[in-house]
Amino acid sequence: MENKVITFLLAILLALGGWNLSQTFELSNDMVLVKEKITQIEKTLDKKSFPKKKSKKKKKKKKKTQ
């Protein structure tokens, strides 16, 4: 009986380890896809030229004379 319990616990441990490994691999693949998309977006942004923003002039405050 004790042997069966240990075997059952080892089977659960192996199953959880396999599931954890598959999830890690899936996340790794997702990260590769995200990095590729970021690289593509950066390349398209480098190709486009954006107009420069005009600097706004600050208005001077007039001092009140009493």
HELIX and SHEET records of a PDB file:
HELIX    1   1 GLU A    2  LYS A   47  1                                  46    
END                                                                             
